[in-house]
Amino acid sequence: MVNTALKEISRGCAEIIDIESIEKNVKRFFEEGRRYTVKAGFDPTAPDLHLGHTVLLQKLSVFQKYGADVQFLIGDFTAKIGDPTGKSVTRKLLTEEQIKENAASYHEQVFKILNHEHTQTVFNSEWIEPLGAAGMLELTTLYNVARMLERDDFDKRYKSGTSISISEFLYPLLQGYDSVHLKSDIEIGGTDQKFNLLMGRHLQRAYNVGKEQAVLMMPILEGLDGVQKMSKSLNNYIGVTDSANDMFAKVLSISDELMWRYYELLSDKTLEEIKTLEQRVASGEVHPKRAKEMLALEITARFHDHEAAEMAKAEFDRVHSNNDLPTDMPSFEREGPIWVAKALHECNLEASTTQARRDIKQGAVKIDQIKVQDEQLQLDAGEYVLQVGKRKFAVLKVK
């Protein structure tokens, strides 16, 4: 049983530091019933999560299955600084109100995956604010500037003469101090968080906590394009709060190759079940689209329910198999005449008029189910069904 647990815990991981400690905790749970703690921190810098964020939540859920109590840490204090990881400039500070709203949204979303009974939600302002000036000064003596500048993003900014605020140096120290206060046995995060995660081990040792947390790092999930990391700014994301129809359709839009990556990092199926399915697809016994539908149904049901997932599949089949129109489309009104590229942008179907023109040239735009060929087309008074690709629709009433 311990070997099975370790196989599922290690599944999809990019790197594990001190696997022996993880094995010891899992074994102790099976033999003595003693639970252990796994920490993951999330700064509430945006109101909603996407599937890229849930890679960590899925791993936390696996740990819970094998004896862990999750310390779901909301970094309401550290969010005021902003994690400098991967940033080429100092981040803007969030207001107290923004942080509270985002934290409440996170809290609601994560329990679509995590088990309430074995999750402790904590806010790091509870122990960082009482540190005061003296405690903060003591913390800064435990790490030196030279080692801080070894961090890749700081090193690049320092060499290019780009500003680095002192508060950004504090961020990894404060994240590490979270592990000191919580006495975490294990901390998990993305591969981009390695510096911060190791800080937790360093500070637990410096503060004589009596343990050094094991560290487990997960890869960054690629977005719908299969190339760049999933990101709202790149518009290649699947949001946890997306409608069931959108979520189902977006999962189906990924490539056959990327599908297996999503299965490994996001599915509740065991490694053996996924391997069997992959073999059946390779042999031709199961069509890749069917395997992708199974994944889309699983993910949609997780964030909605099974009925909503089945309805989303039926709607997708109706629209795409029968070439029908969706039953529910957003509606817009504009004064006419209006340039087609502008109409597509203002109906939220395109990120810009430039992208709209590009898609028209590529034959991806339809009006009333007829492909648009003229990128300078002007739409006069009337009602139109605008479509981009297979998934984006809107009704436009031109007055």
N, C-alpha and C positions, 0 to 999 in steps of 0.2 A: 504493500500500500504506500509506503514511503517513497519507493522508486516511482510509482505512478504519479504521486503528488509532485515530486521534484521535476518530472518530465513536463507536467502541465504548467508548473510555475516557471520553468525555463523556456517554455514555448515562445518563440518569436523574439526572445530577448537579444539585445545587441551586445550587452556585457553584464556580467555579474561579478561583484567583488565580495569575496568571503562567502562562497557557496556553502562552505563547511558550517558556518553559523546558521544559515537558513536550514540546512539539513538537520542540524541539532535541534532547532526549534520545532520543526515538523515532526521529527521522531519523538520528541518529548510530548507533543500533543497526542500522538497516537498511543503512546505507552502510558502516559500519566494523566492525560486530559488537560495539561497545562497550556493555556493559550498564550500567544505572543502578540506584539504590536507591529503594525506596518503603517508607516506614515507616508502620505502624499500631500504636497502643498499646491494650492491653486490660488493665484492672485486674481481677485475679481475685477479684472481690467476691462471686461466686456459683459453685456447682459446675458449672453447665451453661449452655449457650448456647441462644438461640431464633433463629428465622429473622430477626428484626430485627437481631441481631448479624451474621448472615451476609451482609447487604447489603454491608458493608465487605469481607468475605472474598471475595465474588464479584468485587468491583472489583479486589482484589489479584490474583485469578486472571487477570483480563483483562490487567492490567499485566504479569504474568509471561509471558503469551502474546506480548506485544510488547516483550520485552527487559528486564524489570525483575527485579532480585533483591529479594525482599521481606524487610524487617526486621520480623519479627513480634515485637513488644515486649511482654513480660509485665511489667506494672508491679508487681513484688513489693514494691518499696520504697514507691512512691506509693500502693499499696493500703492501706498502714498509715495514711495520712492520709485518703484517700477523696476522690474528685473532688467538689468543691462545685457543679459545674455543675447547675443546675436544682434545687438543694436549698434548702429554706427553713430548715433547721436543720443544725447540725454533725453529721456522720455519726459513728457509733460505730466505734471502731478494731477491726480484725480481728486475731485472734491469728496468730502465725507459722505454727502448724499449719494453720489454716483457709486461709491464703494458699497454702501449699504444696500442699494437697489440691486446691484450686480450680485452681491453675496446672497441675497434672498433668492434670486433667480437660480444661482448655482445649486443652492441647497435643495430646491424643488426638483431640479433636473437629475441630480446624481442618484436619487433613490429609485430611478427607473432601472438601475443596475445593481446598486449596493443593497445589502441586507441591513435594515434599520437596527436590528437587535445587536449586531456586531460592528456597529459604526459609531464612533465618537466624533461629533463635529466640534472643532475647536477653532478659536480665533486668536491669532498671535498677538493682537493688541493686549490681551489679558495678562501676558507676562512681559512683553517688551516695554509697554508704557511704565510699569512700576520699576523697571531697571534704573530710570533716571539718568542724570548726567554722569554720576560716579560709576554706575554699572556699565554704561555705554563706553566710558573711557577704559575701564578694565578690559572690556571685550576687544577694543582696538589694539591692546598691547599683545594679543595672542596671535597676531599675524602681521607680517611686515609688508611694506609697500613693494619691495622688489619681487616677492612671490606673487603678490596680487597682480603685478604688471606682466607676469608670465602668462596670465589668462589671455587667450587668443584675441578676443574682441577688444580688451583693454590695450593689448600690445599694438594692435593695428591702429587704434585711435591715437595712442601716445606717439607712435612714429609718424603719423600723418598730421600731427598737431591739432587734432580734433579734441574739443573739450571733454574732460571727464570730471564729473562732480564728485566731491568727497562722499556725498550720500550714496553714490553708486558703489563705492568701496565697502560701504556698510552693508549693502544688500546681502552678499554671500555670508557675511558674519552673522547677520540676523537670522538667515535661513538655517545656518548651522546651529545657532543658539536655540532655535525651535526644537531641534533634536536633543539638546541638553535638557531643556525643561520637560519635554515629553518622555525622555528616556527611551526613545524608539529603538526597537530591535532591528528593524529593516526600514530603509527609505527607498522609494521608487520614484523615477522621473524619466524624462526623455534624455537621449544621448547628448543633447545640447546643454544639459544641466549638470554634467559630470563634475565640474569645478565646485558648484554649490553643494552637491551631494557629498563629495569628499570632505567638504568643510565640516559637515555634521560629524563625521568620524574624528576629524582633528580636534574639534571643540569638546566632544564627549571625553576624549582622552585628556585634554587640557583641564577640564573641570572635574576630573576624577569621578565620572559617572559610574564607572565600574563595567562599562561595556563599550564596544565600538560597533555602531550599526553596520550591518551588511548593506550593500548598495546594489540595486537592480535597475538597469537602464533599458528602456524600450526605444525602438527606432521611431523616427518621425513618419507618420502615415502620409503617403502620397495622396494628392487630391484626385479629382475625377479625370484630370489630364494624364495621370500616371507618371508625371515627371516631377513637378514641384510639390512641396509640402502642402497639405490641405490648409487653406487659408481663406478667410472671408474677403480679404483685400484682393486676392487673386481670382475670386469668384469660382473656385473649383472645389467647393465644400458641400457637405451634406449636414445641415443643421439639425441638432437634437429637437428643435422646436418646429422644423419643417412640417408641412401637412403630410398626411399619410400618402397622398397621391404623388407629391413631389419627391418624398423620400424613396418610395418604391421605384419611381421612374429614374431617379438619379443613380441608384444602385445598379439598375439594369443598363445604364449608359456606360459603365466602366468596361475596360477591355477584358477579354477572356483571361489574359495573363495576370492582370491586376486583381481579378476576382480571387485568386488563390491567396494573395497577400492579405486581402480583406478577410477571407475565411480564417487565416491563421491568427490575425490580430483582433478580430471583432466577433467571431462566431463562438457560440457556446458548444458547438460540436467538439468531440474529442479529436486528438491528432489522428487516431486510428480511423475514425469516421470520415475525416477529411481526406485522408490518404486513400481510403476505399472509393470515395466519390470521385477523386481525381483520376484513379485508375479506370473507373467506369466511363468517365468522359473520354479519356485517352483511347479506350477500346471502341468507342462509338456506341456503347450501350446507353449512355445518357448524353443528350445534346447539351453543349455548353450553356445555351440559353436557359434550359431547365435548371441546371445547377445554379445559375445566376438568379433565377426566380426564387429558388429555395433560400438563398442568402438574402434577397430583397424582402421576402416574406418574414424571415427571422428578425432582421433589423427593424423593419417597420412595426412588427408586432411588439417589439421590446419597448418602443417609445410611444406606441398608441395601444393597440390590442389586436388580437388575432382577427376579429371581425373586420376592423378597419383595414388591416393588411390584405385580407381577401377581397374586400371591396376595391382597394387600390389596384390590385391585380386585375380584377374584372374591368375596371375603368380603363386601365392601360391596354388590355386586350381589345376592348371595344374601340378605342380611339386608333390604335396602331395596327391591329389586325384587320379591322373593317374600314379603316381610313375615315372613321367618323370624327366628329368634333367632341371635345370634352363637355360634360354636362354643366360644369361650373368654371366660368372664365372671368377674370377681372375685367371691369368695364371702365372706359375712360371717355371723356368728352373734350373736344378741342374745336377752336374756331378754324374754319377752312378758308381757302385751300391750305393744306399742310404738306410739306415735303415728306415723302415716305420714310426717309432716314430719320428725320426729326420725330415723326410719329412713333417709330419703333423704339427710339430712345425714351421718349416721354411716356410710353406705355410700359416701361421697365422691361422690355424684351431685349434691349441692347445696352451695353455699357456706355456707348458713345455713337455719334453719327458716323464716325470713321469706321467703327466695327460694323455698323449696319450696312454701310456701302460694301465693305469687304464680304459680308455674308450674302448680300444680293448678288455680287459677282460670282460667288461660289454656288449659287443656286439653292441657298438654304432658307430663303424667305418666300412665304406664300401669302397671298391675300385672297380670302374666300376660296382657299384650297387650290389656287392657281399660282404657279411660280412667277415671281416678279423678275423681270429682266432689265427694266429701266430704272437705274439708280437715281434718276432725277424726277421720277414720277411724283406728280402732285395729286393729292386726294381731295376731291371736291365734296360737297355736302352729301351725306349718306351714312350708312352703317357698314362697317367692315370687320371681318375676322382676320386679325393679323397672326401670323405664325412664323416662328424662327426655329428651325430644326424640327425635331420630333416631339419636343416637350414643352415649348413655350408658346402660349396662346394668350390673346387678349381681344376684347371687343372694343372697337373705336367708333364713336359717334361723332361725325364731323358736322358741325352746324354751319 
